[in-house]
Amino acid sequence: MADATVLYDAPGPATIRRQRVYSAIFLVVVAAVLVWIVLKLEDAGEFDSRVWNGLTRSNVISALQDGLLATFKAAVISIVLAVVLGFMLAVGRLSDHRWIRLPFWAVIEFLRAVPVLLMMLLVLKLTGGHDIDPDTRGLIAVVVGLTLYNGSVLAEVFRAGVQAVPKGQVEAAYAIGLRKNQVMTVVLLPQAVRFMLPAIISQCVVALKDTSLGYIVLYPETVRQGKLIAQFLQNNLMVFVVIAVLFIIMNNLLSELASWLERRLSRRGRASKAAAAVEEVLPAG
């Protein structure tokens, strides 16, 4: 019984052998499928030098750079505004007054339920009667759509992070005479950031990926630039493979940033606790 888990007994020798056989068969099947795909692509000429030489042209690289810059621009603006909006919505959602809390709850649920693309198309329609550059209209549509949706999601993340702080600390803060805004800024938020950080960065990754919806509203981000490049080179597959790799790299960089920030905050928290313990041990004066 020592080797048994909570939910099921540990597999015996025969089961382990079967699992290894199934795993080997699965790997062989996956390898065969990959080889078949590669051979099909090779027969279609997708690995010809002309395809890859086209991707290294200066105008193609310039177009990709413009698309990446547009993607970063929309993502950064949307993320910053979404964090601000999410914080404001979370403050209203955490209000002690029902007449304030319920409208904020309704707004959050509404924004979370409406598809991001629908928001973008609505903003694009509303800005259609004004003398605005098409690229600017697309940027406004993407930013507003991503801000409203991600802001509503982050509002729930902030609320959950604040509520994850032990209630005893809040009661102690009120006991020493702190006001509610002081409790929020001095006691709750510094601790809640550690709980919220992984979810915040995860939502940033979602916002970065959702900038690709700008393709629908004619915003010249990476996917739209990729479509234009594919039409120019008369090759869709390899162009979008390159774009997919670029998105994977960007998302992984964001994830690594999240891990680094989380480790840094954890070390800072441990250092603060150690300093507090030393102060308690050292004699006064």
Stockholm file with secondary structure:
# STOCKHOLM 1.0

chainA/1-285         MADATVLYDAPGPATIRRQRVYSAIFLVVVAAVLVWIVLKLEDAGEFDSRVWNGLTRSNVISALQDGLLATFKAAVISIVLAVVLGFMLAVGRLSDHRWIRLPFWAVIEFLRAVPVLLMMLLVLKLTGGHDIDPDTRGLIAVVVGLTLYNGSVLAEVFRAGVQAVPKGQVEAAYAIGLRKNQVMTVVLLPQAVRFMLPAIISQCVVALKDTSLGYIVLYPETVRQGKLIAQFLQNNLMVFVVIAVLFIIMNNLLSELASWLERRLSRRGRASKAAAAVEEVLPAG
#=GR chainA/1-285 SS CTTCCSSSCCCCHHHHHHHHHHHHHHHHHHHHHHHHHHHHHHHTTTTSHHHHHHHTSHHHHHHHHHHHHHHHHHHHHHHHHHHHHHHHHHHHHTCSCHHHHHHHHHHHHHHHHSCHHHHHHHHHHHTTTSCCCHHHHHHHHHHHHHHHHHHHHHHHHHHHHHHTSCHHHHHHHHHTTCCHHHIIIIIIHHHHHHHHHHHHHHHHHHHHHHGGGGGTTTCCCHHHHHHHHHHHHTCSHHHHHHHHHHHHHHHHHHHHHHHHHHHHHHHHHHHHHHHHHHHHHSCCC
#=GC SS_cons         CTTCCSSSCCCCHHHHHHHHHHHHHHHHHHHHHHHHHHHHHHHTTTTSHHHHHHHTSHHHHHHHHHHHHHHHHHHHHHHHHHHHHHHHHHHHHTCSCHHHHHHHHHHHHHHHHSCHHHHHHHHHHHTTTSCCCHHHHHHHHHHHHHHHHHHHHHHHHHHHHHHTSCHHHHHHHHHTTCCHHHIIIIIIHHHHHHHHHHHHHHHHHHHHHHGGGGGTTTCCCHHHHHHHHHHHHTCSHHHHHHHHHHHHHHHHHHHHHHHHHHHHHHHHHHHHHHHHHHHHHSCCC
//
